[in-house]
Amino acid sequence: MKLETKLVLLMAPYACIGAYVINAIGFGGGFWYLKPLLGNNSLTSLPVNLVFYPTLGCYFLYFSDNLKVNKYLLLLIFAAMTSFFEYFLIWVKWLSYCHSWNIFYTSITYLISYGSGYLSYCWLKRLYYHMN
C-alpha cells in the first residue's frame, strides 16, 4: 500500500519533532531509560524518532482518512498498539521506566501525540484547501 506523498511530506517532520521532544523530556527527566544498543541513548533512539513514530503517525492519518471507522476508536487502537510494542521492549529489557513512570502514562502520551497529530493534520488540510 502506497501512502499519499503529500501526507508523508506534511506530517512526518511533525511526528519526528514530537517524538524527539517527548523522548528528550523522558530521557532527560529520567522517566525512562533505553538500553544503549549503538553506544548511547541518542543514537539508539534515533531510528525510533526518525522512522518508527513518524511511520506510525502517517499510517494513523492515512487510515483515519481512508477507512470507514470511528476516528476515536482508531486513535485508541493505535495508542494501544504502540503501547503494547513499548511493553514488549520492557519485557525484553531494552527499555525501563523510572520515577514512577508506567505503561499507563506512556499510553496517555501516545493518545496525546496521535490526537494532536490528527488535529494538526486536519487544520493543515483545511488551510491548504482554503488557499487553493
C-alpha positions in Angstrom: 0.0 0.0 0.0 1.4 3.4 -1.0 0.8 6.3 1.4 -0.1 9.6 0.0 3.1 11.5 -0.7 1.7 14.8 0.5 0.6 13.3 3.8 4.1 11.9 4.5 5.8 15.1 3.4 3.5 17.2 5.5 3.3 15.1 8.7 6.4 13.0 9.0 8.5 16.1 10.1 5.9 17.0 12.7 6.0 13.4 14.1 9.8 13.4 14.2 9.8 16.7 16.2 7.1 15.4 18.5 8.9 12.1 19.1 12.2 13.9 19.7 10.7 16.3 22.2 8.8 13.7 24.2 11.9 11.4 24.3 14.1 14.3 25.3 11.8 15.0 28.2 11.6 11.3 29.1 15.3 10.6 28.9 16.3 14.0 30.4 13.9 13.8 33.2 14.9 10.2 34.0 11.4 8.8 33.4 12.7 6.1 31.1 16.0 4.5 30.1 16.7 2.8 26.8 19.4 0.2 26.7 22.2 1.7 24.6 22.4 -0.6 21.6 24.5 1.7 19.4 26.7 3.3 22.1 24.4 5.9 23.6 20.8 6.8 24.1 20.7 9.5 21.4 21.9 7.1 18.7 19.7 4.3 19.9 16.6 6.4 19.9 17.4 7.9 16.5 15.6 5.2 14.4 12.6 5.4 16.7 12.4 9.1 16.4 13.1 9.4 12.7 11.4 6.2 11.4 9.2 4.3 13.7 7.0 7.0 15.2 6.6 9.1 12.0 5.7 5.9 10.1 3.0 5.0 12.6 1.7 8.6 12.7 1.4 8.7 8.9 -0.4 5.4 8.9 -2.8 6.6 11.6 -3.6 9.7 9.5 -3.9 7.7 6.3 -6.2 5.2 7.9 -8.3 7.9 9.5 -8.8 9.5 6.1 -9.4 6.3 4.1 -11.1 3.8 6.4 -14.8 3.9 7.3 -14.0 3.6 11.1 -14.6 5.8 14.0 -11.7 8.2 14.5 -11.7 7.8 18.2 -11.7 4.0 18.0 -8.8 4.2 15.6 -6.9 6.6 17.9 -7.4 4.1 20.8 -6.2 1.2 18.6 -3.0 3.0 17.5 -2.2 4.2 21.0 -2.8 0.7 22.4 -0.8 -0.9 19.6 2.2 1.4 20.2 1.9 0.9 24.0 2.0 -2.9 23.5 5.1 -2.5 21.4 6.7 -0.5 24.2 5.6 -3.0 26.7 7.4 -5.6 24.6 10.6 -3.5 24.8 10.2 -3.5 28.6 9.7 -7.3 28.6 12.9 -7.9 26.6 14.8 -5.5 28.9 15.6 -2.9 26.2 13.6 -0.2 28.0 13.0 0.5 31.6 10.8 3.0 33.5 12.0 5.1 36.4 10.5 7.7 38.9 7.0 6.0 39.0 6.6 6.2 35.2 4.5 3.3 33.9 2.8 2.0 30.8 -0.4 3.9 31.6 1.4 7.2 31.4 3.0 6.0 28.2 -0.4 5.3 26.7 -1.5 8.8 27.6 1.5 10.3 25.8 0.6 8.2 22.7 -3.1 9.4 22.9 -1.9 13.0 23.1 0.6 12.5 20.3 -1.7 10.8 17.8 -4.6 13.1 18.8 -2.5 16.3 18.3 -1.1 15.0 15.1 -4.6 14.4 13.8 -5.8 17.8 14.8 -2.8 19.4 13.2 -3.3 17.4 10.0 -7.0 18.5 9.9 -6.0 22.1 10.4 -3.3 22.0 7.7 -5.7 20.3 5.3 -8.4 22.9 5.9 -5.8 25.7 5.5 -4.4 24.2 2.3 -7.8 23.8 0.7 -8.8 27.4 1.5 -5.6 28.6 -0.1 -6.4 26.9 -3.5 
